[in-house]
Amino acid sequence: VSWDYALDRIARFMKDDRDQNFVEKNNDGVTVNRWITTGFLAASATTNETAFLTYKVVRSAGMLVFDNQARV
């Protein structure tokens, strides 16, 4: 398959899952903005700048499950 098709399909699956499972507020009404049904595994052999941007993208999507390959 093409890269365009593959990336569009991944994006669609992620969007559908986030829309279905995103938690905006907890039971006490406190804003938590979390998405725990999808996680991200980052690479250990990357620059600090890339790692920082990866962290920001993952956290801004609301993902709590985030780990680094070096810990595996």
C-alpha positions, 0 to 999 in steps of 0.5 A: 500500500502507499504511504498516503493510504497507510498514514490516513488509515492509522490517523482514522483509527486513532481519531475514532479511538480517541473520539470514543474513549477520551475522558475530559473530566473525572467523576469529581468534575475535574478536567483530566483530558486523558486517553488511555486506550492508545499508547506510544513507544518512542525511540531511544536513539534520537536527539533531545529535540526530537524526543521533546517534540514527540513528548509534546505531540503525545501528551497534547493528544491526551495519551497517558501511556507513553514509554521509551524503547530504552526501558523495554 
